[in-house]
Amino acid sequence: MTTIAVLGNGRVGGNLAAALTRAGHKVAVADRAPGAAADAAQSARIVINATPGAGSLDRLTALREELRDKILVDVSNATTDGPDGLPTDLIYPGSSLAEQLQQALPETSVVKTLNTMLFPVMTSPATLTQTPTVFLSGEDPQAKQTVRELLTDLGWQKEWITDLGGIRTARATEAAILFVPHVIRSSGFTPFAVSIAR
Ligand SMILES: NC(=O)c1ccc[n+]([C@@H]2O[C@H](COP(=O)([O-])OP(=O)(O)OC[C@H]3O[C@@H](n4cnc5c(N)ncnc54)[C@H](OP(=O)(O)O)[C@@H]3O)[C@@H](O)[C@H]2O)c1
C-alpha cells in the first residue's frame, strides 16, 4: 500500500484515483481549491500530475518543498488547443514538460508515463484488441521501478511497458499527442494507445 496524491480530479485524475484505490493504495485527490494540492502532496510518497499541462510547470514548481524526495508521475500533455478543444501544438517544442519539471524540481524524481493514450486505457489496457504500449521516461531507475509496480496494479503486463530511458525521452512521448486530434477526428473517441508493434 502506497500513499498517493492525485492532482486533478478530471477524467484522468478521477479514473486513476479510483483504480489505484481499488488496487489497495491510499489515495488523496486534490482539486483546484487553494492549498488542496499542497496538502495532498505533503503526505504522499508518490504524486501524480493529472492537471492541464499548460499550467503544470508553474503549479508544480510552487510545490517544490512538498515534492522534495518524492516521485512525481507526470501524465499530462502540454499543448495549445484548437476551438474544438483538441490539441494543436506543443508548448515545449525542442524540449518537454517533463524535462522542464525535472529541471525545476531537482530533488524530485520525475517519471513521465501514461500520456500516450486516451484515459480509459490507462486503467483498462487489456480491453484493447491489440497489445498496447505504455512508456516510461525518467532519470531515477528506482523511481521507474516503483512506477512499473503501479502500472502493474493498473493492469499493465510487464511486456507492455517500455522504458525509453532518461527524462529527455519524454519529448518523444509528449510529441505523440500530435496524433491524437487526427485519430479522434478519423475514428472518434474509441479508446486507443500509441503503441509499438513488432
Ligand atoms: N483525457 C485524456 O484522455 C488524457 C490522456 C492522456 C493525458 N491527458 C492529460 O492529463 C491531464 C488531465 O486531463 P483530463 O482529460 O483529466 O482533463 P480534465 O478532465 O479537464 O481535468 C483536469 C483537472 O485539473 C483541474 N485543474 C484545471 N486547472 C487547474 C488549476 N489551475 N489548478 C488545479 N487544478 C486544475 C480541473 O479542475 P476543474 O474541474 O475545477 O477545472 C480538473 O480536475 C492533461 O494534462 C491532459 O493533457 C489526458
The ligand as a MOL file (V3000), in Angstrom:
LIG
                    3D

  0  0  0     0  0            999 V3000
M  V30 BEGIN CTAB
M  V30 COUNTS 48 52 0 0 0
M  V30 BEGIN ATOM
M  V30 1 N -8.1930 12.9240 -21.2780 0
M  V30 2 C -7.2980 12.0530 -21.7470 0
M  V30 3 O -7.6560 11.0340 -22.3650 0
M  V30 4 C -5.8160 12.2840 -21.4840 0
M  V30 5 C -4.9100 11.3140 -21.9070 0
M  V30 6 C -3.5430 11.4810 -21.6330 0
M  V30 7 C -3.1320 12.6070 -20.9490 0
M  V30 8 N -4.0260 13.5410 -20.5710 0 CHG=1
M  V30 9 C -3.5400 14.7160 -19.8210 0
M  V30 10 O -3.9690 14.5950 -18.4670 0
M  V30 11 C -4.2350 15.8910 -17.9230 0
M  V30 12 C -5.6740 15.9390 -17.4050 0
M  V30 13 O -6.5400 15.6940 -18.4890 0
M  V30 14 P -8.0930 15.4630 -18.2400 0
M  V30 15 O -8.6270 14.9450 -19.5200 0
M  V30 16 O -8.3140 14.7150 -16.9880 0 CHG=-1
M  V30 17 O -8.5740 16.9480 -18.0510 0
M  V30 18 P -9.8880 17.4360 -17.2700 0
M  V30 19 O -10.9280 16.3750 -17.3230 0
M  V30 20 O -10.1710 18.7770 -17.8130 0
M  V30 21 O -9.4030 17.5410 -15.7550 0
M  V30 22 C -8.3950 18.4510 -15.3640 0
M  V30 23 C -8.4050 18.5640 -13.8580 0
M  V30 24 O -7.4300 19.5300 -13.4820 0
M  V30 25 C -8.0700 20.5440 -12.7220 0
M  V30 26 N -7.4910 21.8630 -12.9590 0
M  V30 27 C -7.6630 22.6640 -14.0380 0
M  V30 28 N -6.9990 23.8050 -13.8710 0
M  V30 29 C -6.4290 23.7190 -12.6690 0
M  V30 30 C -5.6450 24.6070 -11.9270 0
M  V30 31 N -5.3020 25.7990 -12.4050 0
M  V30 32 N -5.2180 24.2000 -10.7200 0
M  V30 33 C -5.5550 22.9890 -10.2410 0
M  V30 34 N -6.3030 22.1100 -10.8880 0
M  V30 35 C -6.7300 22.4760 -12.0920 0
M  V30 36 C -9.5030 20.5480 -13.1710 0
M  V30 37 O -10.2950 21.1760 -12.1900 0
M  V30 38 P -11.7120 21.8340 -12.5740 0
M  V30 39 O -12.6330 20.6580 -12.7830 0
M  V30 40 O -12.0420 22.6500 -11.3880 0
M  V30 41 O -11.4900 22.6380 -13.8130 0
M  V30 42 C -9.7450 19.0530 -13.2990 0
M  V30 43 O -9.9220 18.4490 -12.0370 0
M  V30 44 C -3.9650 16.8890 -19.0440 0
M  V30 45 O -2.6660 17.3710 -18.9270 0
M  V30 46 C -4.0810 16.0450 -20.3140 0
M  V30 47 O -3.2870 16.5410 -21.3580 0
M  V30 48 C -5.3700 13.4150 -20.8300 0
M  V30 END ATOM
M  V30 BEGIN BOND
M  V30 1 1 1 2
M  V30 2 2 2 3
M  V30 3 1 2 4
M  V30 4 1 4 5
M  V30 5 2 4 48
M  V30 6 2 5 6
M  V30 7 1 6 7
M  V30 8 2 7 8
M  V30 9 1 8 9
M  V30 10 1 8 48
M  V30 11 1 9 10
M  V30 12 1 9 46
M  V30 13 1 10 11
M  V30 14 1 11 12
M  V30 15 1 11 44
M  V30 16 1 12 13
M  V30 17 1 13 14
M  V30 18 2 14 15
M  V30 19 1 14 16
M  V30 20 1 14 17
M  V30 21 1 17 18
M  V30 22 2 18 19
M  V30 23 1 18 20
M  V30 24 1 18 21
M  V30 25 1 21 22
M  V30 26 1 22 23
M  V30 27 1 23 24
M  V30 28 1 23 42
M  V30 29 1 24 25
M  V30 30 1 25 26
M  V30 31 1 25 36
M  V30 32 1 26 27
M  V30 33 1 26 35
M  V30 34 2 27 28
M  V30 35 1 28 29
M  V30 36 1 29 30
M  V30 37 2 29 35
M  V30 38 1 30 31
M  V30 39 2 30 32
M  V30 40 1 32 33
M  V30 41 2 33 34
M  V30 42 1 34 35
M  V30 43 1 36 37
M  V30 44 1 36 42
M  V30 45 1 37 38
M  V30 46 2 38 39
M  V30 47 1 38 40
M  V30 48 1 38 41
M  V30 49 1 42 43
M  V30 50 1 44 45
M  V30 51 1 44 46
M  V30 52 1 46 47
M  V30 END BOND
M  V30 END CTAB
M  END
